[in-house]
Amino acid sequence: MKRTSFTHTLIAAGILLAALPAQAETITLQQAVEMSLAADPRIKEREQVVEAARGMLQEVQGNAGWRVSANAFIGLAPEVEGGFYQGGAYSGTVPRTDGDNFDGVSDWTHLDFALVKPLYTFGKIERYGEAAQGNVDLKRGELRQTRGDTVYDTKRAYFGYLTARDIRVFLEDMQGRMNKAITSVERNLKEETGESKQSDLYALQTAKGMLAKYVHQARAVEKISLDGLKVLTGAGLKADLTVADERIEPVPFPQIELADFQARALQDRPEMQQLEAGLRARRALVAAKKADRMPDVYAGVIGQFNYASQRERLDNPYLSDSFNGGGLTPVVGVKWDTVFGVASARVNQAQAELEALNHKKAFAVAGIPFEVGEAYANARANYDAQRDLAEGAAAARRWMVATLADFSAGIESADKVADAIKNHVLAQTEYLRTVNDYNMNVAQLARLTGELK
């Protein structure tokens, strides 16, 4: 009896736990970034592109190894009996006859093969290998750039959600204050106390309508940003996901000088690494195209085997039967396969592509420091702006509270209340948006300098 009661208790507890709502997953910004880097299909796609480039490198390197070419088939050959004189007698069982007589057909088995290895290619394999390695490094740079984009997109969704949520909560609070003021005016008008005018009601209702619009917009941005964060982190749109931060806060200003940022970007930025890899690949391709005009020296073994069961073998070193016999020999040879005009054109094409990439690098060397400087200037401007806006928003709040108190005491008009509320809304929302802009400026600086965090 006791055991049955205990079992029932366990079952009841299990049912109760299953019925409890699942707890929301709360993540920090760093956790969101790590989840996004692990889940983003764009990164996985780039990883496979890198693997494909490695496969191409292995293919090029494999050309330095042994090569085999073979051909085997079974066919038909004319049947022949008898042989030539050998030592004063016929070599076969009967004399071989000449002429156009058809004695029948025989099965014919044929095999020819060549097993060779390049000894010297005038740098073809080495140069093409360097070009393939440069392509691998290029694809790695694209992968790193994609990872940087994922980090930036995750921060944008995370900070965007915090900003929209803070604005929505703030505006809903303002809506409550506005509704109280409207209720007070409507009561005064109904009681005809003379403390409020009809125009006061209209002024407050106008401000209420504007507030409602901004609330709806904030809710939409809040939902879109959170859904974007769910998609980026791989949690899924139906996941119950929340963020750890209670409000948006400005991140610390980078303690690095602009010149250091610019130098770091020129060295560590994925695009610069891609350019360097591309230049190495193009230089190697130019050398490889020049080497294509030269022959290949090789060594190996070649052989051939033929067998026809209905033909007598010839044991004569001066005569051969293409349907019966064979041979095997080691060889050292030179193979030359080029069209001089085409080869020269390919060299010119590779050289032109190399020069084009050199000009692209020159533009990047000039443009990247400017791009970093622009992001740094924007970060500095928004950092200073959000500090001043914080003070302005605090003053606007005091202005609104004082105006509402005067309005309640009957010594201030409703239009002044509406004006104070609108200015407070403007100052606070601009502050929150500027904090978001500043945080994204810092994130952009990190992306431009090749940081992945």
N, C-alpha and C positions, 0 to 999 in steps of 0.2 A: 504493500500500500504506500509506503513512504517513497519507494523508488518511482512508482507511477506518478505521485504528486510532484516529485522533483522534475521528472520528464515534462510534465505539463507546464511547470514553471519556466523551463528552458524554452519550450515552444512559444509560450506567451511572450517571453522577453524577445525572442527572435522576431516575432510578428510586430511587436512594438517598435523595435529598432528599424525594421524595414519600412514601417509607416512614417517614421520621422523624416522630415524634409532634408535633402542633402545640403551640406554646408557649402557656402560659396567659397571658391578658391580665391585667396587674397595674395596678390603678387606685388613685389616691388618693381621699380624700373629696371634694375639689374636682372632680376628674374625674368621679366618680360623680354629683355634683350636676349638672354640665353635661350629662352624657349623659342623665340623667333628664329634665331640662328640655327636651331636644331630642326625646326619644322618647315622653314620656307622652301617650297618646291623649286624656286628659282635657283637657290644655292645647290640643291641636289642636281638640278639640270647642268649647272656649270661644272660640278664635280665630275659628271659623266663626260662632259666635253674635254676636261683635262685628261681623263682616262683614255679617251679616243686619241688625243694628241700623243700620249705615252705609247699607245699602240703603234702609231705612225713612226715614232722614233725607233721602236723595236723592229719594225719592218725594215727601216733603212739600215740599221745595224746588222740585221740578218743577211743583207746582201754581201757581207764580207765572209760568210761561211760557205759550206759546200753547196753546190747546186747539182741537181740531177734532172736529166731529161731522158725519157724513155718512150718507146713506141713498140707495141706488141700486137700482133693480129694473127688470125688463122685464115688461110685462103686456099686456093687450088693452084696446082702447077701441072705441066704436062708430065705424063709417066714416061720414063726412059729406062731401058734395060741394057745391060752390057757396058763395056768400057773400052778405053784405048789400049793399044799395045803397051805392055810393060814387061821388060826383060824377055822379049821374044814371044810373049803369050798375051792373050787378052786379060785385061784386069778384072773383067766381070765374068759372069757365067756364060754369056753369049756375046758375040761381037755386036758393038754398037752400030746401028744403021744410020745413014744419012738420008736426007730427003724430006719430003712433006708428009711422011706417013704419021698417022695419029694412032698412038698405041693406048690411049686412055688418059685418065687424070689421077693425080695424087694429092693427098692433103699436104698443106704447106704451112709450117709454123715459122713466124718471123719475129725477131726481137733485135732492136738496136738501142743503145743507151750511151749516155755520156755523163760521167761524174767528174766535175771540175770545181776548182776553187780559185778565186781571184788572187793573184800574187801582187799585182801593182796596178792601180787604176788612175794614177796621176792626181789623186786627191778627191776623186768623185765621192767615194763612200764617206770619207771624213767630212767633207764640206756639206754634203747633204745631211749627214748626222748632226752637224752643228746647226744647220737650218731647222731641222726637226726639233732639236733641243730648245732653240729659240722660240719655236711655236708652242712648246710645252710651257715655257716661262710666260709667254704671252697669255695663254689660256689661264694660267694660275693668277695672273694679274686681273683678268676679267672676273675670276672667281672672287678674288679679294675685293674688287670694286663692288660686286653684287652683295657681298657680306656687309660692306660699308653702307650701301643703300638700304639694306634691311634694318640695320641698327638705326639709321636716320628715320626711316618710316615708323619704326616702333616708338621712338622718342616723340615723333610728331603726334602719333595716335595717343600716347600716354599723356603728354602735356596738354594736348587738345582736349582730351576728356576731362582732366582736372580743371582746365580753364572754363569749359562749358558748364561743368557741374557747379563750380564756385559762382559763376555768373547767374546760373539758374536759381541757386539757393538765395543769393543776394536779391535778385529781382523779385522772387516770391515774397521775401520779407518786405520789400518795398511795396508790393501789391497789398499786403496786409495793412501797412501804415496808410496807404492811399485809401483803402476801403473804409478804414476807421474815420479818416477825415471826411470822406464823402457822406458817411452815415451821420456824422456830426452836423454837416451843413444841411443835409436833408431834414434832420430833426429841427434845426433852427428855423428853416423855411416853413416847415409844417406848423410849428408853434408860433411863428411870426414874432420871434423875439427881437428881430432887427439886427441880430449879430452877424447874419450872413445874407448875401445877395444871390440872386439867381445866376449872375455871372460867375460867382465863386464856384457854384456847382458845375457849370459848364467848363471852367478852367480845370477843375479836378478830374472831371470825366474825360477831358481831352488827354490829360497826362496818363490816366488809367489805360486808355486805349493804346497809347504808345508803349506803355510798360508791358501790356499783354502781348504785343507783337514781339518784343524782344525776348519775352519768356518763352514763347513758342519756338522762336529761332534757337535759343539756347538749348531747349530740350531736344530739338532735332540734331544739333551739332553734338550734344552729349551722347545721344544714341548712336550716331554714325561713328563717332570716335571710339566708343566702347566696342561696337561691332567690328570695326577695323582692327582693334587690338586683339579681339578674339580670333579673327582670321589669321593675323600675323603670327600669333603665338601657337597656332594650331589647336586651340581649345575648342573651336567650333562655335557657330552662331548661337546654338542652343545652350551653351555652357553658362553656368552661373559664376561670372568672373567679376571680382572687385579689385580695386587698387589699394595699396597700403597707405599711401599719402592721404592725409585728411584735407589738405588744401595745396594749391600750387604755390611753390616758393621759388625765388630766384636761385639758380645754381651759383656756386662761387665763380667769380671772374677768374679766368685763367691767369696764373702767375708766370706768364711767359711773354717775352717781348715780341713785337711784331716781326722783327728780323729773324728771330729764332723760328717762329712759325713758318715764315717763308722758306727758310733753309730746310726745315724739316719736310715741307711739302715737296720741294724739288728733289728730295732724296727718297722719301718714304711713300709718297702718293702712288696709288696703284697705276694711274695713267702714265706716270713717269717710268715706272718699272716696265710697263707694257711697251713704251717707246724704246727703252733700252733693249728689251728682248727682241722687238721688231727689227731694230737696227742690226743686232747681231745676226738675226736670221737672214736679213736682206744681204748683208755682206757675204755671208756664207753661200747664199744662192748665186751671187755674182761669181764667186770663185768656182762654184760647182758647174755653172753654165760654161765657164771657160774650160774647165777640165773635160766637159762633155765632148770637146773637139778632139780629144786625145784617145788612143786605143786602150784596151785592157789586156794585160798580160795574165795568163792563167796556166794552171797545171792540173792534170787529172788523169782519168782513165776513160777510154772509149772502147766500145766493142760491138760486135754484131753476131747474131746466131740465126741460121736458117736450117730447117729440117723438112725433107719431103720423104716420107716412108717408102714411096714407090719409085724412087730414083736411085740409081747406083751412085755411090760416092766416087769422086775423082781424086785419085792420089797422085796428082801431078802439080808440082810447085809452080808451073808456068801457066796453068789453066785454072779457072775458077768457075764454079757453078753457083749462080745467084740464088738458086733454090735449095742448095745443100752445102753446108759448110759454115764457117764463122772464124772470128778472130778477136783478140783482146790485146790492147797495147797502152802503155803509159804515154802521155803527151805533155808537151809544153808548147803553148801557142800564143798568138796575138790576135785579138778580135777588134776590128775597127768598124764602127757603124755610125757614120755621121754624114750630115749634109751641111757643107760649110756655110752656105748662105743662111740656112735656117738656124744653125748654131750661133752664128754671129748676131742674128736678129734677136735670139733669146738672151744673149749676153747684154745687148743694148737695152732690151726691155727690163731685165733685172736691174741694170745700172740706173735706169730712169726711175724705177720704183724706189730704189735706195735713196736717190737724191730727193725725191718727193718726201720721203720719211724724214730726211735730214731737215728739210724746210719746216715740216710739221713740228719737229722737236724744237727748232728755233722759236717758233711761235709759242709753244708751250712754256719754254724757259722764260719768255717775256711775259706771257699772259698769266701764268699761275701765281707769281708774286702779287700781281694786281688783284687777282681774284681773292687771294687770302687777305690782302690789305682791305678790300671792300668788306669782306665778312667781319674782319676785326673791327673796322670802323663802325659797322652797324651794331656789333655786340657792345662796343663801348658806349655808343649813343643810347641804346635801349637800356643799358645798365644804369646810366646816369638818369635817364628819363623815368625808369620805374621807381627810383629812389625819390625823385621830386614828386611823382604822381602819388606815391604813398602818403607823403605829407599833404598834398592837395586833397586826396580822398578823405583823409582824417579831418581836415578843415571843413570839407563839404558836409561830412557827417555831423560835425558840431553845428554847422549852419542849419542843417535840416532839423536837428533836434531842438535847437533854440527857436526856430520858426514854428515848429509844431507846438511847442509850449506856449508861444505867444498867441498862436491861433486858438488854442484851447482856452486861453485867458481872455480871448475876444479883442486882443489889441493888434492882431495881424490879419491881413486879408488872405483868402484862399489862393489867389493867384500867386502871392508870394510863397505860399506853401508849395504849390505846384512847381514854381520856379526853383525852389531850394531842393525839392526831391529830384527834379530832372538833372540839376547840376551834380547832385550827389551820385545819381545813377551814372551819369557820363564820366565823372572822375573815377569812380570805382571800377566800372567796366573797362575803361581805358587803362587803368592800372593793371588789371588782370590780363588783358590782352598784351600789354607791353611786356609783362613778365613772361608770358608765353613766347612772344617774339624774341625776347632776349635769350631764353633757354634754347630756342631753336637756332639762334645765331651761334651760340656756343657749340651746339651739336653740328652745325654746318662747318665750323672751324675744325672740329675733330675729324669730320669726313674729308675735308680738303687737305688735311695733313696726314691722312692715312691711318688714323687711330680707329681701332675696332673695340669700342667700349661704350 
